[in-house]
Amino acid sequence: MSSPPSSGVLSTPAPLVTPQRAEAIAREHYGLKTQAVALIGERDSNFRLTAEDGREFLLKIVNPAEDPDITDFQTQALLHVADRSPDLPVPRVVRTLAGEAYFALQEPACPPRLTRLLTYLPGTPLAKLERSPSLRRNLGAGLARLDLALAGFAHAGSPSDLLWDLTHAPRLRPLTRHIEDDERRALVTSVLDRLETRTLPRTARLRAQVIHNDFNPSNILVGPDAAGSLDRLAGIIDFGDMVHAPLVNEIGVAASYHIGEGVDFLEPVKQFVAGYHAVLPLQDDEIDCLFDLIAGRMTLTAIITAWRSTLEPDNRDYILRNAGRAWAGLAAARSLAPAEAADEFRLHLSKDRVS
């Protein structure tokens, strides 16, 4: 049995940084006089900065356990997207007074921590909204635009052992012991079995590129369209889980957060996938694998959050924010075979193309 991927960043608490220190960093390195508010994060020290002229920024002080190559990977990807798709709503890298995209922060009694400043995107988090069919479709289209912008980007710092990488999902078997309920543990184990024997060998032969890999409701900002409806993708944030992987993993991850309820639980997913497919068409083999990857992402969420909540009980509510939806989705997904789901996707996409 393989061991789980490295989890040093997730299990290493970030050293405390005060808002006052964040304001000093912005002043010293960026020439900005700001007010700082600390933001909740899983592994880094993050601050929302508001400048005197009303501009807003995100100051990210990276966890000291993170490989510097990964920080550079994420930063260069943002610069690449800004160059390839200037109108795509993603954070922009703000350079220091010295012209650097990031720098090493030296604090007393702490290891150096890479630090960068990004523009802060306005919008309402998707997690706070009801989702209409048009919004789901627009979100799918927006993610496809991001993947088109990331196409061709390569960097040696892409992590090979990211916990949240579906490619390595079977390695998380040892962590299932943190799921106390026997039935639930059996459920996620069956998904891991299917991924290992059926799906991952197939996705390994499919097209691959750098993907966002975390298009979840907390990382999506929504704004009003021309008519005032909250149907427009206003921001894609948090590129901390990017990885080079099969492209279909991207849709599997994102679509897992749109699982509905009842007998029509797959309908919201179809709407999201149709939006993606209209901009960046899925290949036939990718459609075959999609349902297993959706279940796989929900399984990762269930396993990793169960484990991490034991490590950080004080941060339990934040860590488990998506676990309930994942368990509900896994329970619903048991009623449909992957081949049946693939047929439903194909039928919906064919009708969508005609319309």
N, C-alpha and C positions, 0 to 999 in steps of 0.2 A: 504494500500500500504506500502510495506517495505521501510525503508530508505536505502540509499546507504551505502556500507561498509565504515569503517573508512578510511579517506584519509589524516590523519595527516602528514605522511611522504611526500606525494606528494605536500601538501600545505604549508609545513614548509621549507623555504629557508635554505640551508646549510650555516653556518657562513663562512666568507671568510678565506681561508688559502692561503698564498702566496707560490710560488714555492720555495723561499728561506727557508720558514718554513718547507716545505716538505723535502727538502734536509737535514735540521737539524734533523728531525724525523728519517730519514733513517740512519743517522750517529749515533745518540744517542741510538737508539733501535735495530739496525741491524748491526752496524759496517760497513756500506757501505758508501763510498764516491761517490755521484752521482750528476747528473744534472737532474733537474725536469722540466717537461713541463705539464701544466694543461690540462686536458681533459674535454670535455663537458659531463655533466651528468645530469640526471633528478632530483636526490635527494641527492647524496653524493658529497664529494670533492675527485676527482680522479686525480692522477698524474702518468705520465709515467716517470720512473726513468731509467737513463742509467748510469751504473757503469763504473769505470775506465777500467775494463777488458772487457768491451763490453756487459756484461750481462744486460738484461732489466727486469724491474719489474713494477708492478702496485701497487701503494700505494692508498689504499681506506680508507678514513676517513668518517665514517658512519654518516648519518644524525642524529642529536640528538633526533629526535622524534621517531626513530626506536626502537622497543622493543629489549632489549639485547638478549632475547631468540631467536629472528629471526636471529640475527647476528650469534649466536652460531649454529643455525640450518643450515645456509648456509655454515659455516666453516666446521662443522662436515660432511656435505654432500660431500664437496670437498675432505676431508680426506678419506672418505669412498670410493669414486670413484677411488682415487689414489691407494687405497689398492686392490680394486676389479678388476680394469682394468688399469694397469700401463701405457699401451701404448695408451690409449685414449687421444686425444689432448685437455685437459682441463687445466686451470690454477692450479698450485700447491701452496699450502700454504707454505710460508716461515716463520719459527719460529724466534722469537726475540732472542736476546743474552741471555735472561733468559729462553728460551725454550718455550715461550708462542705462541699459534696460533694467538692470537690477544691481544690487551691491551687497557686500557682506557686512552685516551689522555686528559690531563688536561691543558686547555688554560685559560688565564685570562679572566674573565667576560663571560665565556661560560660554558655550562654544559659539563660534561665528554662526550667524543665521542670515541666510539670503533673504533680501527684502526687495519688494517691488511695489510700484504704485500703478493702479489701473483707474480708468474712468469708471464712475459709478452709474449704472444704467437705471433710469426711472422706470416704473411700471408696477403692476400688481402681481405678486407671486401667484402662479397657477394654482397652488395648493389652497388658496383662499376663495377660489371661484368655482361656480358650476360651469360645466363644459358643454357647449353646444356642438352639434355636428360640424358647423362651419369653423368653429375654433379648432376642433380636433384636426380637421383637414388642413387648416392654415399652419398648425404646429408641425404636422408631418411635412408639409412643403418647406417650412423654414429649416427643419433639420436636414432635409435633402440638399438645400442650398449650402448649408454649412459643410456637408460632406463633399459637395462639389468643390468648395473653396479649399478644403483640406487635401483633396486629391493631388497626388504628386509630391506632397510634403514628406520628407524623410529626415530622421534624426536618430543618432546612435543612442540617445537618452531614453527612448521609448522603453518603459519598464517591461521586464520579462516575467515578473513574479507578482503582478498586482492582484490583490485579493479579489477585486471586483471584475477581473477579466474572465468572461465566460469560457474562454479557451482552457482555463485551468480549473474549472468548477469541480471536477472529480477529486482534486487534491484537498478539498475542504471536508472530506468525509470524517476526519478525526474531530472536527468541531461540532458535528451533529450531536455529540454527547451533551451539549449544553441545551438541547431541546428536550425538556423533561417529559412531554407528552408522547407516549409510545406511538400513537396513531400518526401524529404529526411527524415524528422522526421517520417512520416508515414511508410517509408520503414524500418527503424530500429525498430520502434514499432512493426511491424508485425513479425520481426525476434524474438524479445523478447517474443511475445505472443506464437510463435511456440515452442520456447525453454521451456517456463514455462509449457505449457499444454501437449506437445508431447515428448520432448527429454530429459529434465533433470530428469523426473521421471524414465526414462529407464536407463540413465547412472548411476543413483544412485545405481543400482543393479549390475553394471558391475565391473570388476576387477579394483582395485585402488592401487596407490602407490605414492611415491614422484616423481614429474616430473619437468623438467626444466621450462616449461611453457612460454618460450619466445624465441623460436628458429626462430628469425627473421633475415633479411639480415644484420642488423647492429651487430648482435651477432654471426655471422658465418664467419670464416676466411677460405680462399681457397688457396691452393698451387699447384705447378706443380706435375703431376704424372711422372712416369718413362720416358714417351715419351715427357715430357715438356708441355703437355696440362694442363690448369688450371681446373682440374677435381677432385682434391683431397681435402677432408675435412682436413684442417690444424688446426682448432681451434674452440672450442665452448666456448664462454665467457659470462659473466654477468649472474650469478646465483641468481640475486636479486629478481626474481619473482617466485622462486620455491614454490611449494605447494603440499600437499597431495591431490590427486584428481583422478577421473577416468582416467585410462591410455589413453583412446581414446581422451581425451581432448588434450593431448600432440600432437597427429597427427593433430587434428583439428586446433590447434593454428598454428603449423608449416606449414601445407598445405595451409593455407589462404594466405600466402605470395607467392604462386606459381600460383595463378589464372591467366589464360591467357586472351586473347582478342578474340572477334568474336565468331563464332559458336563453335569453338573448345576450348573454354575457360577452360574446365575441363582437357584437355589433359596433360598440364604440372603437374597438381595436381596428376593425375594417375601415372605419372612417379615417382614422389616423394614418393607416398604411396606405390608403388610397391617395391621400395628400402627398405622401412621400413618393409614391410610385408615379404620380403625375409629373414630378420634376426629375426624379432619378429612378427609372424603371427597375424593378426587381427582376432578376433572372429566375427561370423556372426552378432550378435547384435550390435557390434561396427561399422561394416560397415553400418548398417542401420542408425546409429546416426551421422555418420561422416559429411555428407553434411550440416546438421543443425549446427554442431559445427564449421565448417569452416565459415559459414555465421555469426555465433555468435561471433567469434573472430573479424571479420571485423566490426561487429556492435560495439563491445567494443572499437575498435580502433577509430571509427568515433565519438562515444559519449564522450569517455574520453579525446581525443585530443581537441575536440571542447570546452569542459569545461576547460581544463587546459590552453588552449591558452588565455582564458580570465583572468586567474589568473596570468600568466607570459607572458605578451605581448613581453617582451624583448627576450624571449626564444622561440618565436612562431615558427620560422622556424624549429628548432630542434624537437619541440613537434609534429608538423604537418607533419614530414618527410614521414610518412607512410599513412597519411589520404587519399591522392589522390588515391592511389592504392586500399585502402579499399572501397572507394565509387565506383570506377570503378568495383571492384569485386562484390559488392552487386548488382549493376545494372545488371551485366551479370548473376548473380545467379538467378535472378527473372524468367529467361526463363526455368528453370529446376526444376521439383518437386523433393523433397528428395528421393522418392521411385525410380524415374528414375535415379537419380545420383547413388543410391546404386546399381542398376542393372549394370550401366556402370562400377563402381568400381569392382564388382564381375567378370564381363566379362574380364576386363583388367587383373585382378590378376590371373584368371584362365589361360589365354593365356601366361602370364608372367611365370607362374609355368611350363607350358609345354615347353616353349622355354628354 
